[in-house]
Amino acid sequence: MTKAPDLLYSEEEEALRSAVRDLLADHCDAPGVIARTESDAPHDLAAWKALADGMGLAGLLVPESRGGQGATHREVAVVMEELGRAVAPVPYLTSAVIATEALLACDADDDLLAELASGRRIGALAVAQNVAAGRAYQVVRHEGGALHGELTAIADAAVADVLLVPADDGGLYAVDADSATITPQVSLDLTRPVGKVVLDGAPGRLLGDAEPAVRRALRSAAGLLASEQLGLAEWALTETVRYLKERKQFNRPVGGFQALKHRLAQLWLEVVNLRAAARNAADALATGEDADLAVAVAQAYAASVAVHAAEEALQLHAGIGMTWEHPIHLYLKRAKADSIAYGTAGAHREALAELVDLRAP
């Protein structure tokens, strides 16, 4: 009989959460994040350095024997929750999760893996942000030892030092970002920008087979994205409750109105359910048991909850919520962008139906 997963947070995970939250409070305050979105440098590399170098969090998924911390997806999920809570503009998901998982699947190039684990270099998998695990993705042409082609919607491409590029020969190649032309593209999420990558005879170093590496990386991306969406939804709920307790109308706190209580109670139930689904996905990725199923369940549910939480926060903050100075718009944009990242809810429901052999009528 399969043992039920323990979805509660351990003492170590709670201590990790506290440390990450304190760090982000110092580096990613709302006015600072908003100011960065208005500049030509949206990424907070000081926060990234503190997370990766100062705390060693970029190497959580990497075994100690290969230069990492030897932790699991459960610890990474805690970090992702806090990054979602702060809408932190750091390339943690793209480098410490996606690029790292792709390299681990290739089981090669320990030097590059160690560099990503230490945070000395930032990696990005050159697959469009909307692609789900197991779905088709763009590749470039490999000819004469060089790579030629164009890839679009690559998350955090602008800040990457190395790109992991799938080619038409079935290989995954490491390409120095300096060898590519990277152009920013319009992105709804201002804190996780995307870019177009053009390779015109760029040299690439073969890492391994692209298909299993991309599949592993995107599955982990979807599973751990649910924890980011959980952190985002929890922030939206907490801040909305706090605001409604303070704001008064007819000399009464607005939060005392029955209609608003019902809306917040419904949102609380959704967030609690999302926590269970996200924790289950992280645990399944850590143990390898029914990971595809757990990830599909989490992402079939997460997008609607995160978007609903952000929309409720925007509406219930009334006029102040519509201002640029209030950070709610960052959370709504991140929630909307996350809802199509690494597979839509519909794509994950379709995958879930196949996994449990539930045929369409």
N, C-alpha and C positions, 0 to 999 in steps of 0.2 A: 504494500500500500504506500502510495506517494505521500511523503510528509508535507503538511501544509506550510507554505512559506511564512516566515516571521516578518510581518510588515511594519512592526514597531521600530522606532529609531533606537539604536544602541547609545550608550553613554558616549562612546567615541564619536559617533555621528553627530550627536547633539553638541559636543565640544567643537567639532569641526564647523558646524553651522554657526556657532557663536563667534568663532575666530574669523570666518569669512564675512559674516555680517558686520563685524566691527571694522574690518578692513575696507569694505565697500562704503560704509558710512563715512569714512575719511576720504575716500577717493572718488566716489560716484554719487555725490549729492545731486539732487534734482536740478538746481540752477546750473551746475557745472556740466551735466549731461546735455541739457538743453542748449547751452552755449556751444558745446562741441558740434551739435547737429547743424549749427549755423556757420560753422567754419569749414575749411577744406581738409580738416583732420579729425573726422568723427571718432576715431578709435582712441581710447585712453590707454596709451602705452605704459604710462606710469602705474596704472592699476594692474595692467597685464604683468608687468615686471614684478610687482609686489605679490601677485597670485602665483606666478610661475616660478620666479627665482626666490623670492622671500619665503613663500610657504611651500614650495615644491608641488603645487597642485596640478601642474601641466603633465606630470608623469604618474598620476594615480593609476592609470591602466597599464602602465609598463612594468614588467617584472623587475625586481631589484637586480637580478643578474644581467639585465640589459639597460641599466642606468635609470630605472624609475623607482617608484615608491611601492610597487607591489600591492596596491589596494584593489578594490573591485568597483563595479558599476554602482553599487549602493552608495559608496562614498562620493563618487562623481555626481550621482543624482542629488545629493545634499548640496553640493556646490552649485549645480544647475538651478536648484530652487532659489538659492540666494541671488544668483545672477539674474534670474527672472524677476525676483522681487525688486531689484534695483535697476532693471533694464540696462544692465552694465554694458557699455560699448567696448567689449573685449572679445578677441577671437578664440574664446575657450572652446566652444562647441566645434568650431571648424578645425582647430589645430589639435587640442588636447583630446578630443573624442574622435572626430571623423578621420582626419589625416593619420592620427596615431593608430586607429583600428585598421586602416588600410595597410599601414606598414606592418602591423602585427600579423595580418593575414598573409602577407608576402613572406614572413619569416626570414627576412634578409635585411641588410644594410643597418646594422646595429648602430653605426656612427650617426646616421641621420635620425634614427629613433631616439638615441640619447640626447641629441641636440633639441629635438622637439620636447622631450621629457623635461629638460632643464629650462626650457623657455628661451634658449639662446637663438633659436630660429622658430619661425612661425610657418606652419604648413597649411595648405588648402587643397582639398581634393577637387579637381577641375571637372566636376559634374554639376549640372544645374541644380539649384536649390529646391526645385519643385519635384525632383525625381524621387520615386519611392524605391525601396529595395526590391530587386527582381524585375524592375521595369526597364525599358530601353533607355539608353542615354547616348549623348553625342560622343563621337570619337574623332581624333585627328589622324591625318595620314602620316605613316612612318615610312620614310624613303631615304635610303643612303645614310642611315644613321642619324637623320634629323627629323624633326616633327614639323608638320605644316597643317594649319587649319585654324578654325575660329570656334570658340566656346563661349556661351553666354550665360548670364545669371549665376555667376560663380560667387558664392558668399565669401566676404572678407578677402577677396583676391587682391585688393589694393594694398593690404598690409602684410601679405604673405611674402616670405623669403624663398620658399620652395613650393612649387606646384606639382601635384601628383596627377599625371595626365594619362588617361586611357587612349590607346591608339588602335588603329584598324587591324593590326596584327595580333590583337588579343593581349598585348602587354601593357603594364602600367609603368610609366616612366617618371623619374624625378627630373624636373626642369627648374633651374634657377630662375626666379622671377625676373631678374635683370635681363634674361634672354627673351622675355615675352613683352608684348605691348599690352598693357592693361588700361582699359578705359572705364571710368565709372558709368554705371547705368542708373536710370531713375528707379528708386526703391521706395516703397511705402514705408518700410521700417528704416528710420533714419539712423538707428543705432546698430544695425547690421547691414551695411551697404553691400551691394552686389556689383559685379563688374564684368566686362567683356574681355576675354583673353584671346589674343591673336598670336599665333606662332608661325614664324616665317623662317624655316630652317633652323629652329632652335635645337641645340644638342640636348639629348635626353639620356638618362642612365636607367637601364632596365632594372625594375625592382621585382617583378614577378607577373603572375597572371592577373589581369584586370578584373575579370568577372567576379571571382570569389572575394577579392579585396573590396570592390565597390559594394557588393551585396552586404558584406559584414559591416562596413563603415556606415552604410545608409540605414541598416537595421538598428544599429546602436544609436545613430542620430535620431531616428524616430522615437525609439524607446526613451531616451534621455531628454528629448525635447518635451515630453509629457511632464517631466519634473520642472522644466523651465516654465511651462504653461501653468503648472500648479503654483509656483512661486508668484507668478504674475497675478493669478486669480486671488490668491490669499492677500496680496498687497491691496488689490482693488476692494475686496470685501472689508478688510480691516480699516482702511482709510475712509471708506464710505460710512461705516458704522461710527467711527470717531467723529467725522464731520457732522453727521446727523444728530449726534448727541450734543454738539456745541451750537449748531444753528437753531435759532428760535423763530417761531411764527405764531402769532396770536399769543405771545408770551409763554409759549410751550416749546420744548425741544421737538424739532421735526421728527426725530427718531421715535417719538412716542405715538405717532399716527399709525393706526392699525393697518392701513393699506401698505405703508412702507415697511412695517414689521413683516408682513406676509412676503413681500418681495425679497427682503433680506434673508428671511428664514429659508425660502426656496433656494436662494443662491448659496447659503451655507450648506444645505444638503448636497448641492451639486459639487461644491468644492471638496467636501468630505469624501464623496464617491470618487472624485478625480484623484485625491490623495491615495486612496486604496489602489486604483488602477495604475497610477504612476509608480508607486512603491513596488507593486507586483511586477511591473515591467523591468524595473531596475534589478530586483532580486532574481528574476528569470535570466536576465542577461549575465548576471554574476555567476549563477549556478549552471547555466546552459540548459535548464529544464523548461521545455515548452516556451522558449524565448519568442519564436515567431508568433505564437498564439497570444502571449501576454502583450507584446508590442502592438499587435493589431487591435486588441481590445482597448488598450490605453489610448491609442491615437484615433480610434473610432469615436471616442468620447471627449478627449481633451480639448479639441479645437472649439467646440460649441460652448464649453464651460468658460474657457479663457475669454472668448469674445463676449459672451454674455456678461461676465463679471466686469470687463472693461466698459461695456456699454452702459451697464447699470451705474457704475461709478461716474461716468460722464454725465448721465442724466440726473442723478441724485445730488451731484455737486452743483446743479443748476448753472447759473451764469458763470461762476468762477471756473467751472469745469470746461467751459468753452474757450478759455483764454490760452494763449500760447505759453504764458508764464507758468501755468499749472502743468505738472507732468503727466496728467491723465492721457493726453493725446499720444504720448510716447508709448504708453501701455496698450492703448487701443490699436495703434499701428503695428506694434510688435505682435499682438494677439492675432490680428488679421493676417500678417505675413506668416506667422507660425502655422496658421490654419491650412496653408497650402504647401508648407515646407515638408520635404521628404515624404510626400504622399498626402492627399486630402483625406478627410474622414471617410468619404465615399470609397476611395481606393482601398483603405484599410478594412472597411466593412466587406468589400468584395474579397479581399484576401482572407478575411476571417471566415467568410462563408465557405471558401474552398478548403480551408484548413479543417473545418468541422464537417465537411461534406454535406453542406446545406445547399441544395440545388435550387435555382430560381424556378418559380412556378411557370 
